[in-house]
Each structure stands twice: as C-alpha cells, then as structure tokens.
Amino acid sequence: MRIRNFQAKSVSEALGMVKKELGPDAVILKTTPMNTKGGRVGEKLFEVTACIDDGGLRTRRRGEHRIETVPLASDSDIDSIKDTLRILQKDIKRLTMLSIPSPRDVDLDDELLTLFHDLTGSGIDPAEAVRVLKDVQGNGIDVTDDSAVRNAVAEKMISELAESYEIKQFAGGANNVAFVGPPGAGKSSMAAKLASHFVVDEKIAVKLVSLDDFRPTAADELRRFADALDVPFEEDEYDPIGESKASIVLIDTAGVPVGADSEREELKSRLDKSGVSETHLVLPAYCSANDMIDWYDFYEPMGLTAVSIAFLDQTTNYGSVVNLSLLRGARFSYFSSGRTSSRHLENAGPAKLIRHLLAV
C-alpha cells in the first residue's frame, strides 16, 4: 500500500493531483490546512493524504480461493479519520450556506431585504429566513407595511416552534433529572436555580447530586447551594433505589466536549444507572448558530428531553436559539440569565425571543 501527501492551494486542486498520481481508486485519509508562515499574505495551502493498494490484497486466479490481507486500523488512525469527517461536515455546512440563493434570486420584494438581513444577522438560518419571508409574501400582505410584515413573520415562526416543556413530578417516586452539555455551559447554575425555584416557590422536596468528577470545585459549589437551601446532597454516584427524600432529584454532570463520543457514552451509562428519566441539554445563549446545532446533534443520541438556555443576558442575537426549534424541532424547558438567583430563571418562552429579534 502506498501513502502519499499532496499539497495545493485548494482541496479540489489537491484531489486532482491525487487522481492523476494514484488513480480513481485512491482513498482519501486526511485533509489538513497547512501553516503558510513565510508565504505570501493571504496565501493558503492544503495537504491531502491519500493511499492506494498496490497488491497488499493478494488474489489468486479466477475460480480459486481468494486470500485477502487487510491491515487493522490503529486507534490513532480511527481518531484521525473521525476528526477529518467532522471537519468535512463543517465544511459542507458552510458550503451549503454559501450556496443558498440571495433574497433577490428567489423573487423577494425589495421591501423585505432589510428584514431578511435582520433575521440572518440575529442568527436565523438564511434558508429558513427566505422560506418564512416567501410564505408571508405569498399571503398577499402589503410588504410596504413594515409593522404588519414583522408581525406576520413573528406569528409564522411562532406557529412552527415546538411546545415548551416543564420538569414533571411523579406520584410514585422521585423524578431524576440530569443536566448535560459542553464545559462551561451553565449546568451547575441551572441546577442550583431550579432547586431554589422548586424549594422556595413550589414547596417541592429536592435533592442535588453532582456527578461532575472532572472539575474539582464543581461539587463544592453545588454543596454550598444545597446547604443554603437545606436540601440533601450527594456526589460521585447516585443510587435511585429507595429514594424517599425528594420528589425531584437534580443531577449535575461534567461537561463533555463535542467529538468525545466515548465520554458521552460513558456519561449516558452512568445516568442510566442513576435512573434518569429526563435529560436536559444546557447551552449558552451566546453560541453561534452552527455551534448550537453541532452541540445539539452531538448530545441528541442521549435521548434529550428538552433544551435549557443559560446566559440569556449575554447576547441579543437570539436567532441561534430559535434555530434549534425551527431546524431540529427542539423543545425548550427553561431560560436563565445571571449566575445563581432563581429570580433570573423562567419557563422557556421562545415566542418572546422571536418578538424581540423582530422588534414587535
């Protein structure tokens, strides 16, 4: 088997070199942007690693038994392939967005161009913005009436949002609720605020549990909240059998970075053993639209119940949040701002975000 590296100013040019040198049966192993330090300003290079079988597969004459020798891929090779696939997936998303027709290409009236840029500037997916505006325009609305158009667009988007969700209470035992998400997303704060809300406002018995064994201070912070609220607290492991101290158990977890599939599956196994019946993905509101979708897609295999949004006060570009419902059908449970006070926690109201970004 031959393995060769090809460098060119674009991936397509490098792929052409691969085909010319190794033929159409070559297998692409990796595509890597090159460090062009010392080159011309703005110059970019890409390196494509490819391989071709030169006879490592030994085949006898037709009609005879065929013996194949296939080398096993190492763990590092598999990780490299996974990284390459994720890069390619992101590249495909960017190219897809670049290929979306402009509002003029799809015959949107000039009066709607400003609204299109307002929507996409706030993080709304361009294809979704075009679709909604075309639908509103097709309903015969007076496009010169900006207020009427904005209200019509808001109602159209609100009608397509998934229904919001609230944590349930079970008559026969505790509801074990886990909060998962990327590092620093606000999971601990969300659990603490909800504990305060249930204990102080709803008079519901709560237990706090920390399974975050990655960040040393995480359990200490949550324990202080538990002491302040005078509610039970556990860390490291939680056995749901015989739970009688709480109606709702709020479980904080360690952040898992996107791409860490094995860590995600290990966390899912721990939560299954803890009898978790609800899994809420916590994401920061200031995430970009692409990152928000990537995080949701990465955690979706865990069987998400809903999405809770933290740090809503750290941005005004709410389109990235709305996209989750429009593009993925995600339902929201709670919105949070600030750090710890339950006064900065509310049941999710994505319709309010849409009205805010449309100024209606």
C-alpha positions in Angstrom: 0.0 0.0 0.0 1.3 3.4 -1.0 0.6 6.5 1.1 1.3 10.0 -0.4 0.8 13.6 0.7 -0.3 16.2 -1.9 -0.1 19.9 -1.3 -2.1 22.6 -3.3 -3.8 25.9 -2.9 -7.2 24.3 -2.7 -8.6 21.0 -1.7 -10.1 20.4 -5.2 -6.7 21.0 -6.8 -5.1 18.6 -4.4 -7.7 16.0 -5.1 -7.0 16.4 -8.8 -3.3 15.6 -8.1 -4.4 12.5 -6.1 -6.5 11.2 -9.0 -3.7 11.9 -11.5 -1.0 10.3 -9.5 -2.8 7.4 -7.7 -5.9 6.9 -9.9 -9.6 6.9 -9.2 -9.4 4.1 -6.7 -7.3 6.1 -4.2 -8.6 6.5 -0.7 -8.5 10.0 1.0 -7.2 9.6 4.5 -7.0 13.2 5.7 -7.3 16.8 4.6 -5.3 19.3 6.6 -4.9 23.2 6.2 -1.2 24.0 6.1 0.7 26.6 8.1 1.9 29.0 5.4 4.1 31.1 7.6 6.7 32.8 5.4 4.5 32.7 2.4 2.6 35.5 0.7 -0.1 37.3 2.7 -3.5 35.6 2.2 -1.9 32.5 0.7 -3.5 29.2 1.8 -2.3 25.7 1.3 -4.0 22.3 1.9 -2.4 18.9 2.3 -4.4 15.8 1.3 -3.2 12.4 2.5 -4.2 9.5 0.2 -3.4 5.9 -0.2 -3.7 3.2 -2.9 -3.5 -0.6 -2.7 -0.5 -1.8 -4.8 -1.2 -5.5 -4.2 -1.5 -5.8 -0.5 -4.7 -7.7 -1.3 -3.4 -10.9 -2.8 -5.9 -12.6 -5.2 -5.4 -15.9 -6.9 -6.6 -16.8 -10.4 -10.3 -16.8 -11.1 -12.1 -19.7 -9.6 -9.6 -20.3 -6.8 -9.9 -19.4 -3.2 -9.1 -15.7 -2.6 -6.9 -14.6 0.3 -7.1 -11.0 1.4 -4.7 -9.4 3.9 -6.3 -6.2 5.3 -4.2 -4.2 7.9 -6.1 -3.2 11.0 -6.5 0.5 11.7 -5.0 1.8 14.9 -6.9 3.9 17.5 -5.0 7.0 16.3 -5.9 6.3 12.7 -9.6 6.0 13.7 -9.5 9.2 15.7 -7.8 11.0 12.8 -10.5 9.8 10.4 -13.2 10.9 12.8 -11.6 14.4 13.1 -11.4 14.6 9.3 -15.0 13.7 8.9 -16.1 16.4 11.4 -14.0 19.0 9.5 -15.6 17.9 6.3 -19.1 18.0 7.8 -18.5 21.6 9.0 -17.1 22.5 5.5 -20.3 21.0 3.9 -22.4 23.2 6.2 -20.5 26.3 5.3 -20.7 25.5 1.6 -24.4 24.8 1.8 -24.9 28.2 3.4 -22.9 29.9 0.7 -25.0 28.1 -2.0 -28.3 29.5 -0.6 -29.8 31.9 -3.1 -30.0 35.6 -2.2 -33.4 37.1 -1.5 -33.3 38.7 -5.0 -32.7 35.3 -6.5 -35.9 33.9 -5.1 -38.0 37.0 -6.0 -38.4 38.5 -2.6 -39.7 42.1 -2.8 -37.1 44.8 -2.1 -39.1 45.9 0.9 -38.2 42.5 2.6 -34.5 42.7 2.1 -33.9 44.7 5.3 -36.0 42.2 7.3 -34.0 39.3 5.7 -30.7 40.8 6.9 -32.2 41.5 10.3 -33.2 37.8 10.7 -29.9 36.3 9.4 -27.9 38.9 11.3 -29.5 37.7 14.5 -28.5 34.1 13.8 -31.6 32.8 11.9 -30.6 30.2 9.2 -30.7 32.0 5.8 -32.7 29.3 4.2 -35.3 29.5 7.0 -35.4 33.3 6.6 -36.1 33.0 2.9 -38.7 30.3 3.4 -40.7 32.3 6.0 -40.5 35.5 4.1 -41.6 33.9 0.9 -44.6 32.3 2.7 -45.6 35.7 4.2 -45.1 37.5 0.9 -47.3 34.8 -0.8 -50.2 35.5 1.6 -50.8 38.8 -0.2 -49.6 41.1 2.7 -48.8 44.7 2.0 -44.9 44.4 2.0 -44.6 48.2 2.3 -46.2 48.0 5.8 -43.1 47.0 7.8 -45.0 46.6 11.1 -47.6 44.3 9.5 -44.9 42.2 7.8 -42.8 41.8 11.0 -45.9 40.7 13.0 -46.8 38.2 10.2 -43.3 36.8 10.2 -43.3 36.5 14.0 -46.6 34.7 14.0 -45.4 32.3 11.3 -42.3 31.4 13.1 -44.0 31.1 16.5 -46.6 28.7 15.0 -43.7 26.4 13.9 -42.0 26.2 17.3 -42.0 23.1 19.4 -44.1 23.2 22.6 -42.2 24.2 25.7 -41.5 21.7 28.5 -41.5 21.8 32.3 -39.9 19.3 34.7 -42.5 16.8 35.9 -43.4 15.4 39.3 -44.2 11.7 39.7 -46.8 10.4 42.1 -44.9 7.1 42.8 -41.4 8.4 43.4 -38.6 10.8 42.5 -38.1 12.2 39.1 -34.4 12.1 38.4 -33.4 15.0 36.1 -29.9 15.3 34.6 -28.3 18.4 33.1 -25.8 17.7 30.3 -23.8 20.0 28.0 -20.4 21.4 27.0 -17.9 22.6 29.6 -18.9 26.0 31.0 -22.4 25.9 29.6 -24.0 26.8 32.9 -25.2 23.3 34.1 -24.4 23.8 37.8 -26.1 27.2 37.9 -29.2 25.8 36.1 -29.5 23.0 38.7 -29.0 25.4 41.6 -31.6 27.9 40.3 -34.1 25.2 39.7 -33.5 23.8 43.2 -34.2 27.2 44.6 -37.3 27.6 42.5 -38.8 24.2 43.5 -38.0 24.6 47.2 -38.8 28.3 47.7 -41.6 28.9 45.1 -43.2 25.5 44.6 -42.6 23.9 48.1 -41.3 20.7 46.4 -38.7 18.4 48.1 -35.5 18.4 46.1 -32.1 16.7 46.2 -29.0 17.9 44.5 -26.5 15.5 43.1 -23.1 16.2 41.5 -21.6 13.7 39.1 -19.0 16.2 37.9 -15.8 14.5 38.8 -13.8 16.4 36.2 -13.9 19.9 37.8 -12.7 19.7 41.4 -14.7 22.6 42.7 -18.0 21.8 41.0 -19.3 19.5 43.8 -18.2 22.0 46.5 -20.2 24.8 44.8 -23.3 22.7 44.5 -23.0 21.5 48.1 -23.0 25.1 49.3 -26.2 25.7 47.4 -27.7 22.6 49.0 -26.6 23.7 52.5 -28.2 27.2 51.9 -31.5 25.6 50.8 -31.3 22.9 53.5 -31.7 20.1 50.9 -29.9 16.7 50.7 -26.8 16.5 48.6 -24.8 13.6 47.1 -21.7 13.4 44.9 -19.8 10.9 42.7 -22.6 8.3 42.5 -26.3 8.3 43.0 -28.4 5.2 43.6 -32.1 5.9 42.9 -33.3 2.7 44.6 -35.2 3.6 47.8 -35.1 7.3 47.2 -37.6 8.9 49.6 -36.2 12.3 50.5 -37.1 14.1 47.3 -39.7 14.4 44.7 -37.2 15.9 42.2 -33.5 15.0 42.0 -31.4 17.4 40.1 -28.2 15.9 38.7 -25.3 18.0 37.6 -22.7 16.4 35.2 -19.2 17.0 33.8 -19.0 18.9 30.5 -18.3 16.7 27.5 -16.7 18.4 24.5 -18.1 17.7 21.1 -16.4 14.8 19.4 -15.7 12.9 22.7 -18.1 10.1 21.8 -16.7 7.7 24.4 -17.1 10.2 27.2 -20.6 10.9 26.1 -21.5 7.1 26.1 -19.8 6.7 29.5 -21.9 9.6 30.9 -25.1 8.1 29.4 -24.3 4.8 31.1 -23.9 6.5 34.4 -27.1 8.4 34.0 -29.0 5.2 33.1 -27.7 3.6 36.3 -28.9 6.7 38.2 -32.5 6.1 36.9 -32.6 9.4 35.0 -35.9 9.9 33.3 -35.3 13.4 32.0 -32.2 14.7 30.3 -31.9 18.5 29.7 -29.2 19.8 27.4 -27.9 23.2 28.8 -26.4 25.5 26.1 -25.2 29.1 26.5 -27.3 31.6 24.5 -24.3 33.3 23.0 -23.3 30.2 21.0 -23.1 30.8 17.2 -25.9 29.2 15.1 -23.5 26.5 13.8 -22.1 25.6 17.2 -25.7 25.5 18.7 -26.7 22.9 16.1 -23.4 20.9 16.4 -23.9 20.7 20.2 -27.5 19.6 19.9 -26.6 16.9 17.3 -23.7 15.6 19.4 -25.9 15.2 22.5 -29.1 14.1 20.8 -28.2 10.3 21.0 -28.5 10.6 24.8 -32.3 10.9 24.3 -32.8 14.6 25.1 -36.0 15.7 26.9 -35.6 19.4 26.3 -33.0 22.2 26.0 -32.4 24.8 28.7 -30.7 28.0 27.7 -28.3 29.8 30.0 -26.7 33.3 30.0 -29.6 34.8 28.0 -28.5 38.2 29.2 -25.1 37.8 27.5 -26.5 38.3 23.9 -29.3 39.8 21.9 -28.8 37.6 18.9 -31.5 35.1 19.8 -31.7 33.6 16.3 -29.3 30.8 17.2 -31.6 29.7 19.9 -34.7 29.8 17.7 -32.9 27.8 15.1 -32.8 24.8 17.3 -36.6 24.6 17.3 -37.1 25.6 13.6 -34.3 23.3 12.3 -34.3 20.4 14.8 -37.7 20.5 16.4 -36.1 21.0 19.8 -38.3 22.0 22.7 -37.1 24.3 25.4 -37.6 24.0 29.2 -36.0 26.9 31.0 -34.3 30.2 30.2 -31.7 31.6 32.6 -29.7 34.8 33.0 -27.2 35.8 35.6 -25.5 33.2 37.7 -27.4 31.9 40.7 -30.6 33.7 41.6 -33.9 31.9 40.9 -35.3 35.3 40.1 -33.3 35.1 36.8 -34.9 31.8 35.8 -38.1 31.4 33.8 -40.1 28.8 31.9 -38.9 28.9 28.4 -40.8 31.3 26.1 -39.2 31.2 22.7 -42.0 33.3 21.2 -40.7 36.2 23.3 -37.3 35.8 21.7 -38.8 35.9 18.2 -40.8 39.1 19.0 -37.6 40.6 20.5 -35.5 39.9 17.4 -38.2 41.2 15.1 -38.9 44.2 17.4 -42.7 43.6 17.6 
